[in-house]
Amino acid sequence: MRFQLLGPLSITDGSDLVVLPPAKPTSLLAALLVRPGEVVTTDRLRQAVWGEEQPATAKAALQSCVLRLRRLFAKYDIEEQAVVAVAGGYLVPADDATLDLLHFRRLTAEADGAGEAELPLLRSALGLWSGPLLTNVPSALLHRDEVPRLVEERLRALERVCEIQLTQGRYREVLVDLWEVTRAHPHHEGLAAQLMRALYRVGRQNEALSEYRRLRAHLRDELGVDPGAELQRLELSILRGDESMDPAAPQTVTATGAKLPAEAARVAAPAARLPHVPGFTGRTRETADLLSHLGGDRPAIPGPRLAVISGGPGTGKTALALHVAQLLTDHFPGGGVLLSLSRPDGTPLPREEAAGELRALLPSDAALGPCLVILDDVVHPDQVRTLLDVTGRAAVLVTSRMGLAALVATHGPAVVRLGPLSPQESGALLTAVLGRERVTAEAAAARTLAELCGHLPLALRIVGARLLTRPKTRLADCADWLRRDLPARLALPDDPRMSVPLALDRALRRLPAPLAEAHLRLARLDDRITAPAAAGALAVSETDAEELLELLLDQGLLEEDQPGALRMNALFRAHARHQTGRTADVPPAAVAAARRALPSGAS
């Protein structure tokens, strides 16, 4: 059995939860648990249970209350000795397996100095909190003396989580936590400063200054003081637009692989500042293959080392590329650069513009050694070929929705094709985001969530973010909510780019109209899509149907199931079926029209 103090006081065996009634034994238990393993004096316990109006027979009344508490423990198969009488008072022995408060403190202690593991450990610790503290404990003394102390422990951990995310450039993501906590604790200057920084970094200067004015008004009204010197300096920096507070464009990619505007991707930055992908999970085999090809020893051959990562929208191509780049830091002393070769509308970046931007990004000092170039969102093999002379000794890692077979044929790169995550990888991703305890408690619901997300990293990260900001929401309830309106609900309200529907809409807008219409019509078929079935659905010949299927496969909108059969990701199918009102007939000349309209190398 386990006591849960970080919320309403309750007892659980891991599956069933009993919230204790608001009674004197509950106050007594809370007074003991907030000081786990310590002797709490009888005087302190009487004050916690009865306050200033103690009965005349307070000593006997306390003993009676202890007896009632022991009977409660017996009812739930807890050892009677759980309440131990000692000289001068009582104590409750506890450890991190029997009390969530001690589990929280162990996780926060482990997080200190844990490097990349610090953030997930702190997230797991914060996930133990299940709402306002001790709402079922009718003790004025505990709410006055103990609850603020415990709340401060939570705020310290949350403030550290937000600081890590700000350092990593995850400004939009951290806004979710900061909006909520600054409203709940309007006097907290450290959290207010973090919210101001995050707002300013995403270009919302006026809102950042409004937050300062809100805090200043609150402090003056409640305490008659002004914000501290640090906050005043921060306000001045924002007003002046100091270079150190420049609201630079957001990072190019999030841990989901969601793309940001191409203009942001083309910000010149030294390799050491490539966007970091926190909490990267899965893709073990693909990562190993890329590391071996790009970082391993091999005989000298002409031209740069080249690798291609391809896959459909939301599969995390750019996230994998950045993860690999991070792991290869020691192999490329010249650093790494990231250049997006597509504009926001999906059209290729013109050749000369791309070459000029790449030259500006590459290190000017050749003595630094080779670097790693990530050419992101390539739409045609010629885009890569024309830049290989510019890259010099650099290794080149390409990401594209297409297979780029022509580039593979001429340059023989390592090729990694990304599809959905495996069920095990999806489970690991949810566990990394939500914490093992929460996922294990609803293992079946976690599997259902992964299936509803089509096992796509983008969708899973969106679901994880929603659940992190709603700690009381059960995974099963989230799955039911998603199921009622897929994929529309797979989006985050504070960042429209974190949206599965938007990613799929953009993927369709990039396609020639006949190919997009073919995709929408094929969504009406069952899981396995064969050429004869596609021919019937599209009203074209079987030969034309085969070619259309090949084009959609190359665009990452279909996956190979088995010889002669393809399949459409369940999430892609749900999105396409929402678009059925837009479908038109696929003309007999659809294949030729589609091929003509597909992007060619930018000139």
Phi, psi and omega in degrees: 000154185224135174273136175244113183256339187273065185151205171299138181294124186211169177234137181219151173253013180104336178238310178264144182236131177243113174274122186290148181288154178287090184219172183299318176300329178293317176297320179297314180297317179298319180297328178282320185286331179291347174235065189297132179077358180259153174281121176258125186294154179297326178296316179296320180294320179296321178294322180294324185275317187245350182069217182281342183261069181279145179293159180298327180259051188300322182297311179294323180297321178295317178299320177297321179294320176298319180297318177297323179293320178294324177295323176298317178299318180298323179300325181255024174060037174260138182308135180299330181286004178299331172255111187254126176275129178227171180301120175090353182176208182221162173212160174239112176295140180204157172219185186289350176271342184246354180217123184296331178298318179288327175297316177302314182292325178295316181296318179292327176292318178295327183293329183299113180077019183271007178065229183296339180279352185298313184296309178299326178295317179293322177298318178297319179297314181293333178293347178284342181280129186241023177133185180305142187286136167054040180295339179259015181251109184274060182233109179298323181298314181293320179291333179278318189258322190262319183300314178301323179296318180291320178300322180297324176299318179295316182297323177298316179293317180294321179297322178292320177301314181295322180295319177299315181294321177296318179298325180278358180082016183268062190292317182291321181296320184287340180300325182302309179295318188288323177301314184293312188286327179289334175283324179286332182229073189293351181264355189279109186288323182297316179290323176298320178297319178296319178297319178299316180297316181296315179298317181294322182292337177260016173085015182254065186297318182298320179292324177298317179291326177297324177296322178296316180295323178299312181295318181299316179296321180295314181295322180293317182292318186274321188238349181072027180231165175262163175303157181292173185298322182297316179292324178295320177294322179296317178300317181296320178298319180293318179298321182279341186067041180305146181302324181292342178247022182298126181284074182297160178301148181300162179301156190287332184211146174261177179297343179279343188091004180292132184278147172252174185305148182299328179300321179292327182290339185257026174283124180294128181207144175297155186301325183299346182253021171304142180307135178274145179249093183289146174065029180297134185225143176084192179057038184295312182295316181297320178298316181298318180297316181291320178298318180296318184286316185274332185248348183281165177284143176201159179299148179296129176227155181294149177084167183282159169292137187225137176219148183236129171248118180236163180159166183287177180297139176083005182272354174086037182295310182292323178299318178296317179301315180292324177297315179296317179301320179297319181288340183260015184307317184290337181277344185232083182298339177283355177090203181212150180227156182233126179228122175276130182259014176232144172281169180303331180275003177093353179283148183289148175291131180305148188303308184293323178295318179296316180297319180296319181291323179294319178299323180291330182279326185294146179298137182282339183265103181296337181293345179295334182105180184293155177235174179247125180253126174257113174264107191261142173059051177287139180246354180202142180304326182297332177300321180285313183304318184289344182260351184296326177293328181289327187289338179063237182276001184291148166278150186235127177242118186254137170241142182199149172287339182263159181287340180053048183300325181295323177291320178298320182294323185268334187239353174054048180282168167291140185236127175237121179253120182263131169243203175296160172290157172289159177305323179293319179293321177299317178298320179294323179294313178299321179295318179297326182278314190263343184097144185297322185296317183290321180287318180297324181296335179227059186300316181295318179294324177298319178296321178296317177301316181298320179294317178299328179278002181063017183058028177270132180304318181301312182294318181296321179293322178296314177299316179300317180296320178299314183290327177297323181274358177229072188297342180273349183283128176286148179299323180296320178293322177297319179297317178298319180295316179296318185301330184286345180203065175273143355264012189303328184276359177270068180206151178255130187293335185270357180208100184298342179284341175272073188210122176294313179303319180295318179299318181286325175300316180295322179298319180290323180294335178286340185277149168302146185307316180298324181288320177297319179294323178296318178300315182295322180287325180293339179295345179282344182280169177287186185304312182271127182245115178254164179300315178299318179295320179295320179301317178294319182290329184262350182059044175231174178291161180295326178295315178295322179299318179300318181292320178296320177297320178297319179295318179292325175297316181294332179277359179080011181265351172231158177234149175287126179262303176200167182308126178085000182218139176242170176218155178252133178306139184302325180288321176298320180295316179300318178296315182297321181292335174290338184262008190299336179294343182269352189287147174233174178294143175273116186290155178304330181270027186298319183298311181297319180295320180295316181296320181295326186273345179296147183301141172251173180303132182293136181259000000 
